[in-house]
Amino acid sequence: MSADETHVTTTEPNAVEEPLDLVRLSLDERIYVKLRGDRELRGKLHAYDGHLNMILGDVEETITVVEINEETYEEVIRTVKRTSEMIFVRGDGVILVSPPVRTGG
């Protein structure tokens, strides 16, 4: 190939060849995002970049808090849920991104 030629791939638009392809296929779909600090998000993926910064809409956030009862020294686990219309997620806090569950048919 000369320097003038471009390399063209003929893959299907729904093919997954690189990790971010899986995220690309989830655009405008609901996804699950696990973050550092025991935070979980479920929302519609509107945009993302190569750092995995994301913009999610119609978001349900779940925060798991583990506290120690000072009298009994037992762990008390509680979850806090909140919703947001739109949220920006910084990519360096992302642990896991899961595409929507697709049912056969």
C-alpha positions as a Markdown table, in Angstrom:
| # | Residue | x | y | z |
|---|---|---|---|---|
| 1 | Met | 0.0 | 0.0 | 0.0 |
| 2 | Ser | 1.3 | 3.4 | -0.9 |
| 3 | Ala | 1.0 | 6.4 | 1.5 |
| 4 | Asp | -1.9 | 7.8 | -0.7 |
| 5 | Glu | -4.0 | 4.7 | -0.2 |
| 6 | Thr | -6.4 | 4.4 | 2.7 |
| 7 | His | -7.2 | 1.2 | 4.5 |
| 8 | Val | -10.9 | 0.4 | 4.3 |
| 9 | Thr | -12.5 | -2.3 | 6.4 |
| 10 | Thr | -15.7 | -4.0 | 5.2 |
| 11 | Thr | -17.1 | -5.0 | 8.6 |
| 12 | Glu | -20.7 | -5.0 | 9.5 |
| 13 | Pro | -22.0 | -1.9 | 11.3 |
| 14 | Asn | -23.0 | -4.1 | 14.2 |
| 15 | Ala | -19.6 | -5.9 | 14.5 |
| 16 | Val | -17.6 | -5.8 | 17.7 |
| 17 | Glu | -13.9 | -5.7 | 17.0 |
| 18 | Glu | -12.7 | -3.3 | 19.6 |
| 19 | Pro | -13.8 | -2.7 | 23.2 |
| 20 | Leu | -15.4 | 0.6 | 22.5 |
| 21 | Asp | -17.5 | -0.9 | 19.7 |
| 22 | Leu | -19.6 | -2.5 | 22.4 |
| 23 | Val | -20.3 | 1.0 | 23.8 |
| 24 | Arg | -20.9 | 2.4 | 20.3 |
| 25 | Leu | -23.6 | -0.2 | 19.8 |
| 26 | Ser | -25.3 | 0.9 | 23.0 |
| 27 | Leu | -25.8 | 4.5 | 21.9 |
| 28 | Asp | -29.4 | 5.6 | 22.5 |
| 29 | Glu | -29.9 | 2.5 | 24.6 |
| 30 | Arg | -30.2 | 2.0 | 28.3 |
| 31 | Ile | -27.0 | 0.8 | 29.9 |
| 32 | Tyr | -25.7 | -0.2 | 33.3 |
| 33 | Val | -22.5 | 1.5 | 34.6 |
| 34 | Lys | -20.7 | 0.4 | 37.7 |
| 35 | Leu | -18.5 | 3.2 | 39.2 |
| 36 | Arg | -15.9 | 3.4 | 41.9 |
| 37 | Gly | -17.2 | 4.1 | 45.4 |
| 38 | Asp | -20.1 | 1.5 | 45.2 |
| 39 | Arg | -22.1 | 3.6 | 42.8 |
| 40 | Glu | -24.2 | 2.1 | 40.0 |
| 41 | Leu | -26.0 | 4.0 | 37.2 |
| 42 | Arg | -28.7 | 2.9 | 34.8 |
| 43 | Gly | -29.6 | 5.3 | 32.0 |
| 44 | Lys | -29.8 | 6.0 | 28.3 |
| 45 | Leu | -26.3 | 6.5 | 26.7 |
| 46 | His | -26.4 | 9.8 | 24.7 |
| 47 | Ala | -22.6 | 10.3 | 24.1 |
| 48 | Tyr | -19.2 | 8.9 | 25.0 |
| 49 | Asp | -15.5 | 9.5 | 24.1 |
| 50 | Gly | -12.3 | 7.4 | 24.1 |
| 51 | His | -11.8 | 8.1 | 27.8 |
| 52 | Leu | -15.2 | 6.6 | 28.5 |
| 53 | Asn | -16.5 | 9.9 | 29.6 |
| 54 | Met | -20.3 | 9.5 | 29.1 |
| 55 | Ile | -23.5 | 11.5 | 29.1 |
| 56 | Leu | -26.5 | 9.6 | 30.4 |
| 57 | Gly | -30.1 | 10.6 | 30.4 |
| 58 | Asp | -33.0 | 9.4 | 32.5 |
| 59 | Val | -30.6 | 8.1 | 35.1 |
| 60 | Glu | -31.3 | 6.0 | 38.1 |
| 61 | Glu | -28.3 | 6.1 | 40.5 |
| 62 | Thr | -27.9 | 3.6 | 43.3 |
| 63 | Ile | -25.3 | 4.2 | 46.0 |
| 64 | Thr | -24.4 | 1.5 | 48.5 |
| 65 | Val | -23.3 | 2.7 | 51.9 |
| 66 | Val | -21.7 | 0.4 | 54.5 |
| 67 | Glu | -21.7 | 1.8 | 58.0 |
| 68 | Ile | -20.6 | 0.3 | 61.3 |
| 69 | Asn | -23.0 | 0.5 | 64.2 |
| 70 | Glu | -21.0 | 2.0 | 67.0 |
| 71 | Glu | -22.8 | 0.1 | 69.7 |
| 72 | Thr | -22.8 | -3.4 | 68.2 |
| 73 | Tyr | -19.9 | -3.0 | 65.7 |
| 74 | Glu | -22.1 | -4.7 | 63.1 |
| 75 | Glu | -22.1 | -3.6 | 59.5 |
| 76 | Val | -25.2 | -1.9 | 58.4 |
| 77 | Ile | -25.6 | -1.8 | 54.6 |
| 78 | Arg | -28.1 | 0.7 | 53.1 |
| 79 | Thr | -28.8 | 1.8 | 49.6 |
| 80 | Val | -29.6 | 5.3 | 48.5 |
| 81 | Lys | -31.4 | 5.8 | 45.2 |
| 82 | Arg | -31.9 | 9.0 | 43.2 |
| 83 | Thr | -32.9 | 9.9 | 39.7 |
| 84 | Ser | -31.5 | 12.6 | 37.4 |
| 85 | Glu | -32.6 | 13.9 | 34.0 |
| 86 | Met | -29.0 | 14.1 | 32.7 |
| 87 | Ile | -25.6 | 13.2 | 34.1 |
| 88 | Phe | -22.0 | 13.5 | 33.0 |
| 89 | Val | -19.9 | 10.5 | 34.0 |
| 90 | Arg | -16.1 | 10.9 | 34.1 |
| 91 | Gly | -14.5 | 7.9 | 32.5 |
| 92 | Asp | -11.7 | 7.4 | 35.1 |
| 93 | Gly | -14.3 | 6.3 | 37.7 |
| 94 | Val | -15.9 | 3.7 | 35.4 |
| 95 | Ile | -15.3 | 0.0 | 36.4 |
| 96 | Leu | -17.8 | -1.7 | 34.1 |
| 97 | Val | -20.2 | -0.9 | 31.3 |
| 98 | Ser | -22.9 | -3.4 | 30.3 |
| 99 | Pro | -25.0 | -3.1 | 27.2 |
| 100 | Pro | -28.7 | -3.6 | 27.5 |
| 101 | Val | -30.0 | -7.1 | 27.7 |
| 102 | Arg | -31.3 | -8.1 | 24.3 |
| 103 | Thr | -34.0 | -10.8 | 24.1 |
| 104 | Gly | -34.2 | -13.2 | 21.2 |
| 105 | Gly | -37.0 | -13.0 | 18.7 |
